[in-house]
Amino acid sequence: MSSAVPLEVGISRSADSGPAGGKRVLLAEPRGYCAGVDRAVETVEKALDKHGAPIYVRKEIVHNRHVVETLTERGVVFVDETDEVPDGSLLVFSAHGVSPAVHQAAAARNLQTIDATCPLVTKVHQEAKRFARDDYDILLIGHEGHEEVEGTAGEAPDHVQLVDGPDAVDAVTVRDDSKVIWLSQTTLSVDETMETVARLRTKFPHLQDPPSDDICYATQNRQVAVKAMAAECDLVIVVGSRNSSNSVRLVEVALGAGAKDAHLVDYAREVDPEWLDGVTTVGITSGASVPEILVRGVVDLLAEHGFSDVQSVTTANETLVFALPRELRSPRR
């Protein structure tokens, strides 16, 4: 499934940018909210409008501190497990997805549930169930303890093995090396995932690929945009939270693609002025769960330090939109 229109990479000067030369900002596009995050956040907002506070959300709806704090102020209660939710209450499942066991636990407590799982994560769940039915060993590339990995593995716990990076490949064993497939967490580094796959294929030559890409379009697009500008940057600032896998990966991608320095911040106030010493070009991007207002805060802060020349680095136009869960859709006329 294609969800973005690839463009010829270039740097375009914004209308309000300053003269050429001197201090400048390269602003990656695309950046920020993806379709799955937009859907998940809107799901919670619409649920609040329809049902009133409090409503409960299992885990963080998306991995962004600002979003979670803002929704908390509106009456959302974030919990770790279903047993923290009063019987009969409304519970929203986060964008990262949950296992069948969590659905069952919610039903046992008579909870009303709305599932805000990203449809691209749901696709991976369906793949896991399909290949488990066909009795494959499923090698799930992802980070141990991540909510998305727990949800996907929970669909077929007897068939799924977690492979947490290239160094974990040596410990992998399978029952039948002619029936092995790899799947992945949607928010990983594309390059590291492909390195892991290459090592797995060396060990298991008949390893099958998933029917379609598991790493989501938004994760890939944001990494491509960073790669396009990183070599020109003395510093790359990634706006995102530390528990956001795709945001953390953007820092790694920037450094790997030639940026001299890169840092992850939640807010503009976390930017250390010492990072700007001797710097003439700063790249800015943001993870897929980051609202644009936080990026604007960093742009404004840099302008105060003389970085008023803002130029865009555009590598794709994203057009994908996901419908809200059926419980919150407006009735058709």
C-alpha positions in Angstrom: 0.0 0.0 0.0 1.4 3.3 -1.0 0.6 6.2 1.2 2.9 8.9 0.0 3.9 10.5 -3.3 7.7 10.4 -3.6 9.3 13.7 -4.7 12.6 14.7 -6.1 14.6 15.7 -3.0 15.4 19.4 -2.9 15.8 22.3 -0.5 13.3 25.1 -1.0 13.5 28.4 0.7 10.4 29.5 2.6 8.8 32.7 1.7 9.8 34.4 5.0 13.4 33.1 5.0 16.4 35.4 5.2 19.2 35.8 2.8 21.4 32.9 1.6 24.3 32.0 3.8 24.7 32.4 7.5 22.6 30.4 10.0 19.8 28.4 8.6 17.3 25.7 9.6 16.5 22.7 7.4 12.9 21.6 8.1 12.2 18.0 7.2 9.0 17.2 5.4 7.2 14.9 6.1 7.4 15.0 9.8 5.0 14.8 12.8 1.6 13.2 13.0 1.0 10.2 10.8 -2.5 9.0 9.9 -2.5 6.3 12.7 -1.6 8.8 15.4 -4.0 11.4 14.1 -6.8 8.8 14.2 -5.9 7.6 17.7 -5.8 11.1 19.2 -9.0 12.1 17.5 -10.6 8.9 18.8 -9.9 9.9 22.4 -11.1 13.5 21.8 -14.3 12.4 20.1 -14.9 9.8 22.9 -14.6 12.7 25.5 -17.0 14.8 23.5 -19.5 12.0 23.2 -19.2 10.3 26.7 -17.7 13.0 28.9 -14.9 12.6 31.4 -13.5 10.4 32.8 -12.6 8.0 30.1 -9.8 5.5 30.4 -7.0 4.7 28.0 -4.8 1.6 28.4 -1.1 2.7 28.2 -0.4 6.0 26.5 -2.6 6.6 23.5 0.5 7.6 21.5 4.1 7.9 22.8 4.2 11.7 23.3 4.4 13.5 26.6 2.6 16.6 25.4 -0.3 14.7 24.0 -0.7 12.6 27.2 -0.5 15.6 29.5 -3.0 17.6 27.4 -5.5 14.7 27.4 -5.0 14.2 31.1 -6.0 17.8 31.7 -9.2 17.1 29.8 -10.2 14.1 32.0 -8.5 11.1 30.4 -7.2 8.6 32.9 -4.2 6.6 31.6 -3.8 3.1 33.1 -1.4 0.2 32.7 -3.9 -2.6 32.8 -7.6 -3.2 32.5 -8.0 -4.2 36.2 -7.4 -0.5 37.1 -10.6 0.5 35.3 -13.9 0.6 37.2 -16.3 -2.1 36.0 -18.6 -0.9 33.1 -16.4 2.1 32.3 -15.2 3.2 28.8 -11.7 2.0 27.9 -9.8 3.0 24.8 -7.0 0.8 23.5 -3.9 2.7 22.3 -2.6 3.1 18.8 0.0 0.4 19.5 -2.5 -2.4 19.7 -3.3 -5.1 22.3 -3.3 -8.9 22.5 -6.4 -11.0 22.5 -5.8 -11.6 26.2 -6.3 -7.8 26.9 -9.6 -7.8 24.9 -10.8 -10.8 27.0 -9.8 -9.1 30.3 -11.8 -6.0 29.3 -14.8 -8.1 28.4 -14.6 -9.9 31.7 -14.9 -6.6 33.5 -17.9 -5.5 31.3 -15.9 -2.6 30.0 -17.1 -0.6 27.0 -14.1 -0.5 24.6 -13.0 1.5 21.6 -10.0 0.2 19.7 -7.7 3.0 18.5 -5.1 0.5 17.2 -3.4 1.9 14.1 -4.7 0.0 11.0 -1.1 -0.7 9.9 -0.5 -2.4 13.3 -3.7 -4.4 12.9 -2.3 -5.6 9.5 0.7 -7.1 11.3 -1.6 -8.7 13.8 -3.6 -10.3 10.9 -0.4 -11.5 9.4 0.7 -13.1 12.6 -2.6 -15.0 13.0 -2.5 -16.1 9.3 0.9 -17.6 9.5 0.3 -19.1 12.9 -2.7 -20.9 11.4 -0.4 -22.3 8.7 2.0 -23.5 11.5 4.9 -21.2 10.6 7.6 -20.1 13.0 7.2 -16.3 13.1 10.3 -14.2 13.8 9.1 -10.8 15.0 11.8 -8.1 14.7 11.2 -5.5 17.4 12.1 -4.2 20.8 11.4 -6.2 23.9 8.8 -4.7 26.1 7.4 -2.4 23.5 3.6 -2.4 23.6 3.2 -3.0 19.9 5.5 -6.1 20.1 3.5 -7.4 23.1 0.2 -7.0 21.2 1.5 -8.7 18.0 3.2 -11.6 19.8 0.0 -12.1 21.9 -1.9 -13.0 18.7 0.2 -16.2 18.3 2.4 -16.7 21.4 3.2 -20.3 20.5 4.6 -19.3 17.1 6.2 -16.0 17.6 9.9 -15.4 18.6 11.1 -11.9 19.3 14.3 -10.9 17.5 15.6 -7.7 19.1 18.1 -6.5 16.6 20.9 -8.2 14.5 22.8 -9.4 17.6 19.9 -11.5 18.7 19.9 -13.7 15.5 22.4 -16.2 16.8 20.1 -17.3 19.5 17.1 -18.0 17.2 16.0 -21.6 16.6 13.1 -22.9 14.5 11.3 -26.2 14.1 11.4 -26.3 10.3 13.6 -23.9 8.4 11.4 -24.3 5.3 8.4 -22.7 7.2 9.8 -19.5 8.7 8.6 -15.9 8.1 9.7 -12.6 9.5 7.4 -9.7 10.6 8.4 -6.5 12.3 7.4 -3.8 14.7 6.1 -0.9 12.5 8.3 1.9 14.0 11.8 0.5 13.6 14.8 1.8 11.7 14.5 0.5 8.1 18.3 0.0 7.8 18.7 -1.9 11.1 15.7 -4.1 10.3 17.1 -5.0 6.9 20.4 -5.8 8.6 18.5 -8.1 11.0 16.7 -9.7 8.0 19.9 -10.3 6.1 21.4 -12.1 9.1 18.3 -14.2 9.5 18.4 -15.1 5.9 22.0 -16.2 6.1 20.9 -18.5 8.9 17.6 -19.5 7.4 17.9 -19.4 3.6 14.2 -20.2 3.0 13.1 -17.3 5.2 9.9 -15.7 3.8 9.1 -12.0 3.6 5.8 -10.6 4.9 3.2 -10.1 2.2 3.8 -6.3 2.4 6.0 -3.9 4.3 5.5 -4.0 8.0 7.5 -0.8 8.8 4.9 1.8 8.3 5.0 4.4 5.5 5.3 7.3 8.0 8.3 5.8 9.8 10.0 5.2 6.4 9.1 8.6 5.1 10.5 10.5 8.1 13.7 8.5 8.0 14.1 9.3 4.3 13.6 13.0 4.9 16.2 13.0 7.6 18.7 11.2 5.4 18.2 13.7 2.7 19.3 16.6 4.9 21.6 15.1 7.6 24.9 15.4 5.7 24.4 19.2 5.5 23.6 19.6 9.2 25.9 20.5 12.0 23.0 19.6 14.4 19.7 17.7 14.0 17.0 18.3 16.6 14.4 15.6 16.7 11.2 16.6 18.5 9.8 13.5 20.2 9.5 11.6 23.5 12.1 9.1 24.7 9.6 6.3 24.8 8.7 6.9 21.1 10.5 4.2 19.1 10.3 6.0 15.8 11.5 9.3 17.3 14.6 7.6 18.9 15.3 6.0 15.6 15.3 9.4 13.8 18.3 10.5 16.0 20.1 7.3 15.1 19.3 7.8 11.4 20.5 11.4 11.4 23.9 10.5 12.9 24.2 7.5 10.6 23.5 9.7 7.6 26.2 12.2 8.4 24.8 14.8 10.9 27.6 16.0 13.1 25.3 16.0 16.2 21.7 15.0 17.0 19.5 15.3 20.0 15.9 14.3 21.0 13.8 16.9 22.8 10.1 17.0 23.9 10.0 20.8 24.1 12.0 23.8 22.8 13.0 24.6 26.4 15.1 21.4 26.4 17.4 22.6 23.6 20.8 23.4 25.2 22.2 26.7 23.8 25.7 25.1 24.0 24.5 22.7 21.2 24.4 25.7 18.9 28.0 26.8 19.5 29.8 27.0 16.1 26.7 25.6 14.3 25.5 27.2 11.0 22.9 24.6 9.9 20.3 22.9 12.1 18.0 20.2 10.8 14.6 19.8 12.5 12.2 16.9 12.3 9.7 15.2 14.6 8.4 11.7 15.3 5.1 10.4 14.0 3.3 11.1 17.3 4.4 14.8 17.7 2.0 17.7 17.2 3.3 20.5 15.0 3.0 23.1 17.7 6.1 21.5 19.4 8.1 21.8 16.2 7.1 25.5 15.8 8.4 26.1 19.4 11.8 24.8 18.3 11.8 26.9 15.1 10.9 30.0 17.2 13.6 29.3 19.7 16.2 28.9 17.0 15.1 32.2 15.4 16.0 33.9 18.7 19.5 32.6 18.3 19.8 33.9 14.7 18.5 30.9 12.8 15.9 32.8 10.9 16.5 31.3 7.4 14.1 28.3 7.3 14.2 26.0 4.3 12.2 22.9 3.6 13.6 19.5 2.6 10.7 17.6 1.1 10.9 14.0 0.1 7.2 12.9 0.0 3.7 14.2 0.3 1.5 12.0 2.6 -2.2 11.7 1.8 -3.4 8.7 3.8 -6.3 9.2 6.2 -7.8 6.5 8.4 -11.5 6.4 9.4 -12.4 6.7 13.1 -13.5 3.5 14.9 -17.1 2.7 14.0 -18.3 3.7 17.5 -17.4 7.3 16.8 -18.3 7.7 13.2 -21.0 10.2 12.3 -24.1 8.4 11.0 -24.6 8.6 7.3 -27.5 10.6 6.0 
